[in-house]
């Protein structure tokens, strides 16, 4: 994938960066020149992706980040929930993302579930509301496109990484 910009000198932190969509994003950021820090539970998978990142030639770091340990996120319950969703194999949304990142369709993955992956149902609603309110939410749009089967991981990754830089804020 070619990117029209250079992330050299930047550090990207990717939670859940050792599998599925997170892995694809981590590798894409490294190809764009960023150093990448991966926070994810499985140390062996972290090492594997770290080797891939280093093969690209980017200094990178991986840390086993186990949100089931109280000391990992003491006092950060809001962030803790977000990180858990992004890094735990127990997370319904995470397992859906891993499956999509492995090339399976969301429809296939959702058809045999006994539990709900909230993000699959929230993303289209949030994308519609953002469009109605004229709010640019490219990550939400990307998740919506992936879940709806309108795009593949490589396509949304390229679209996100090739967006023109701009000031962002609340």
N, C-alpha and C positions, 0 to 999 in steps of 0.2 A: 504494500500500500504506500503510495506517495502522499506526503503531506506538504502543503504550501507554506508551512511555518516551521520554526525550529524551537524546540523546548529545551535545548541545551542550557544547563545551569538551573533548571527548574527541578523540583522534587515533587513527585506525585505519590500520594498515599492511597492505596487501594485496599479496602477491606474486602475480604473474600476473594482476594486476588490469586488464589491458587487453583481455581477450577471454573469451568463454565464461562459465563460472560465476564466475570472479574478477571480471569486469566487473560482472555482476549483483550480486554481493556489495558491491563498491565503491559502486555507485549506491544500493543499499539502505541502506548505512551513512550515506551522505551525506543521503539523504532523512530518516533518523532524527536528523540534526543533527551527525554527526561530520565533522571535517575528515579527509580521506583522503590517505594517501601510497601511491602505486602504485610497486612495484618490478617491472619487466618489461623484456624485451630490446628490443622493437621501439619505437623512439622515436616513429615516426609514429603508431602505435596508442596509445601513451601520451598523445600530444598530443590525439588525438581523444577519448579517455575523459576526459582532464583538462578539455577544453572542456565535456563533458556534466556533469561534477561542478561546474564553476564556474557552469553554467547553473542548477543546482539552488540555487546561492547559498552553497556551502560553500568556504572556502579549502582548496585542495588542492595536492598536489605530486606530480610524476611523475619518476622517475629511470630512465634506461636502466641496467639491472642485468644485465650479461653475465657469467654464471657460467663462461663459457669462458675468461675472462681470469683468470690466476692471482692477480693482486693483488686481485681482487674478493672472494675468500673465502679468502685465505691463512690456513692454520691452522684453518679452520672446516669440516673435511670433513663432519662430521655435519650441520651447518646447510647446508653447500653442497649436499649430496644433497637435502635437503628443498626448498631454494630452486630447485634445478634441476628437480625434479619439478613444482614449482608454476609455473615460468616459462619453460621451454624448449620450443619447438615440436618438439624432438627427443625429448622425454619422452613415453612411451606413455601414461602416466596423464594428463598435461597435454592431449594431443590428444584423449583420450577425454572429458575434462571440457569442452573447448571444443565438441566435437560435441554433448554433452548440453546445454550452455548455449545452443547454437544451435537446440535443439528436436528434435534427432534422438534416437532411442531408443538405449540402450546395446546392446540386442540387435542392432540394425542395424549400429552402429559396430563391434561385436566380431565380427560374422559375416564381414567381409571382411578381417580383420587377419591378417598373417603373423607378428606378434609378440604378446607377452602384455602386457596392461595389468594389472600385478599388483594394483593397487587394486581392480579389478572383482572379483577372486577373494578378496582379503583382507578387504574390507569386510563381507561377510555372515558370514564366520567370526568376525571380531573383534566384530561386533555380537552374535552368538549367545553368544560367551564372556563379553562384558560383561554381557549380560542374566543369564546363569547365575550370575555372580559379584556381581550387583546393583551394577554400576558404571555410572553415568550417563555416556554418551559420545554426546552429541547430534550432533556432527559426523559421527561414524562412522555413526550411525543415519540421518542425512540422506544420506550417500553411498550407503549400502546401499539406501535407498528409491529413490534416483535410478537406480542401476544395475539394480535389480530392476523398474523401471518402475512402482512403486507410488505415485510422487509426481512432480510437476513442479518445476522450479527455483524458480519463484515461491513455491510452497507450502513447500518446505523452507527457503527464505530467510526467509519470514515466520515460520515456526515457530522458527527459530533467533533471529531478532531480537526476538521477543516473549516469549522465556523470561524469567521473573522473575530479576532480578539476585540473586546470592548469592555468598558467599565461596567461592573455589575454591582448591584446593591439592593438593599431592602427598600 
